[in-house]
Amino acid sequence: MAIENHSRPRIGVPYRTRNEEVKGIRGKYEDYLHAIEQAGGKSVEISLALPSNELQALGETLDAIVLPGSPADVNRALYGAPRHPESADADADLERTDLALLEHAFAEAKPVLAICYGIQILNVYLGGGLIQDIPSELRTAIQHSPAKNIHARASEPAPEPFHAVHFAPDSRIAKTFCALDAQVNSSHHQSIREPGRNLRVVGRAPDGVVEAVEWTGDSNWVTGVQWHPERMTGDALAQTLFRELIAAARGATVRG
C-alpha cells in the first residue's frame, strides 16, 4: 500500500558534485532519490550552492540525510595527509555542504546513511583518516573499482565489480539483514584507514578494506557503507539499509 506524502520522512540528498549540478547531470544522483522514495521516504534535493544560512534552514526541515558517492576525493588537508599522486581533486562545495549537514545531523540526532564518498567524509568529519589509493597502497587482488575501459571511444562504462563483505555478528547491519555475509558492488579507490571517534568498523572485504561502519556515540542511527546500495536494485541488503534509514527517520521525527 502506498504511503501518503505527509507521512514520508524528508530525506535530504546533496548533489554529487557542483559540476554535475550546474550541467544537469542527474543519472547517478537520481538513483539515490529513487531508492529513498521506494523505501517510503520523501527525497529532498540539496543544492551545493546554498549559502550557509539557507542550508541551515533547509536542514531544519529534514528528518534524515543521505550522503552520496562522488567522483571527487575528500580534501586530504582535512585529515593531515600529503596528496597521493592518484588522488582526485576535491569538490569544495560538496565538502562544505556535507560537513554542515553532518554537524546538523549530529547536533539534532538525525539519522545519516553515508555511501561511498559519504562514508569517507563521515569518517574524516569524526577525525579519522583515509587510504588515498587502494591499488597502489594495498596492492590487493580484489577489484574495488571498475577496470579502465581500454576502448578510448567506448560509450558504455565498464561494469562495476562485486566482492564479498563480512559483517560483525553483533552489528546492526547483521541483525537487520539477518546474515553475516553478502556480495556488494564496488566503485571506489579510497577507503577508511583509521575509523573516526565513536565509529565502529562492522564490515570488511576479504582483503581487510573497511566496507561498513556504525556510530556508537549515542542511540542515533548513523551508518556508513563503502558500496552503492542505491544501484543494487532489488537486492535484499540494499533494501534493508534504506528501509532502516526511513524507520530511524520516523523515530527521530516522533522523538522530536
N, C-alpha and C positions, 0 to 999 in steps of 0.2 A: 504494500500500500504506500502510495506517495506521501511524503511528509510535507505539510504545509510550510510555505516560506517563512512565516513568522516564528515557527518552531525550529528553524535551522540555525545552528550556531554560525556566527560570522567568522570565517577563517581568512585571515589576511595572507596574501602571497605577493612578495616583491617580484618585480621583473628580474630576469636572469642577468641581464646587462643593460646599461643605459643605451648602448648602441642598438641592441635588439629592440628596445622600446621605441627609440626615435625612428627606426626604419620599419617598424611594424612587423618584425619577425616574431611570429607567435606560435609556431608549430610545437616546439617542446614545452613552452610555457603553458599552452592550453592543456597539456597532459595533466598538470597539477590541478588546474581548475576543474577538469572533468572528474578526476579521482575524488576530489573533495565533494563535488555535487553527488556523485554516485554513492558516497558513503553517508549522505544525509546532511551535509553542511552547505552553507552558502559561501561561495568563494568571493573574496573581495580583492580586486586588483590594487596593487600599491605601486605608484609611480616612483621611480628613483630620483625624480627631480623635485620632490616636495621639500619645501623649507622645513626646518625643524619644528616650528610651531604647528604647521599643518599636519606633519607626520605624527606628532604627539596627539593632536586632536583626533586623527583617524584611528590611531592606536587605541584610544579610549573606547571606540565603538566596536572593537574586535573582541571575540571570545577566545581565540587561539590564533597561532601563527604557524605557517609552513615556510621554512627557509629552503629555497630550491637550489638545485645544482646550477653550475655556471661554467662557461669556458674560461673565466678569469681564475687567477690564483689569489689566495689571501696574501696581502702585503707582508712580506717576511719581516719588515721592521716591527710589526705588531708582536712578534714573538722572538725578536732579537737574534735573527739569523741572517748571515750574508746570502745574497741571491745565488741560487743554483743556476747554472747555465741553461737548464731545461725548464726553468720556471716561466710560466706565462705572466703577462702583465696583470696587475691588479686593476680592479674597477672601483675607483674611489667613491662613486655614487652608490654602488651596491653595498660596499663596505660600510659606509656611513649609515645607510638605511637599515641594514641587518643589525648592526651594533645598537642602534637606537631602539629597534624592535625588541632585541634581546633584553636590553635594560628595562624596558617597559614590562615585558613578559615576566621577568623575574621579580620585579617590584610588585606586580599585581597578581602574581601566582596564576598566570595564564599559560595553558599548555602550549608546547612547541614540538613540532616534528621537523627535524633538521636533516636534509637529504643531500648527500654527496658534498658539494662545496659547503652546504649548510652545516654538516657535522663538523667540518673543518673550521669554519668561522665561529661556531659554538664553542669548540674546544679552545681556540685562541682567545675568545672572549673571557673564558674561565681560567686563563693563564697557562694553557698547555701549548705544546709545540707540534710541528708538522714535519713529516718526511716530505721533502720537496720534489723528489722524483724517484718513484718506486723502482723502475727498471734499472737505473744506474746505481742507486744506493743499496737496494736489496738483492738485485740480480736473481729474482725469484723465477721459477719455471712457470708459475701461474700467471696467466694473462689477465691483467686488471683493466686494460683499456683496449678499444678496437685496434686491430692492426692497421697500419697506414696503407691506404689504397695505392697499389702500385700503378694504377692507370690514372695518369695525370688528369684526364678529362672525364673520368667516370662520374656520372651524375648521382649514383647511389652510394651512400656512405657504407663503410664496412660494418657488418653486423656486430652487435655487442656480444662479447664473450660472457659465458656463465661459469660460475665456480661454486664450490661448496662453502657453507658457513656453518659453524658450530656455536650454539648458544649455551651460556651458563644455565644449569638446571634450575636455579632459583631466580632467574631473571624474569622480569615482567613479560618480555617477549616470549620466552619459552612457555610460560604459564598460559598466556592468552592464545598463542599459536598451537599449543599442545604438542610440541615437537622440539627436539634439540638440534635438528639438522635441517638444512634447506639448500636449495640451489638459487642463487641470485644473479642478476645481471650486473655488469661491471663496466664503468666508463670513467676512470679517474687515473691520474698518475701521482697524486699526492694522497697522504693519509695521516692519521694521528700518530705522533711519535710518543709523547708523554701526555696522558689524559689530564685535563684541567681539574681544578678543585671540585670535589664532590661529583665528578663524573666517573662512573664505574664502567669499565670495559666488560660487555656481556656477550660479544660475538666476535669471532675471528675467522679469517680464512685459514686453510691448512698451512700456509706459509707464515702465519702469525700476524698478517695485516689486520688492523682493527676494522671491524665491519659494523659494530653496533655499540652504543653507549647509552646509559641511563643515568639520569640525575638522582642523586641520593641526598641532596641538601635539605629537602623538606618533602612534603607529600605531593608537590606539583608534578604533573605528568610532562616530563621533558625527555624525548627520545631522539637519538641521532643514528642514522644509518648511512653507510657508505655507498649502498647500491641505489637503484632507481625504482622504487615500488610504483611510482606513478606511470611507468612504462610497462609494468608487468600486468597487463590487463587480464583479469580472470584468475590471477594467482591468489591462492589462499592466504599466504603470508602478507602479500601486499594489501589485500582487502582487510586483513586483521589490523594492520597498522593504521589505516585510515579510519576504520570503524572505532578503534580505541581512541584515536585523537578526537573524533567527534563526540564520543561518550565522555571523555575527560573535559571537553569544552562545555558540554551541557552541565556537568557537575560544577565547573568553575562558575558558570552563569548562576546556578542555583545558590552557591555559596556567596556570590557577590550580592 
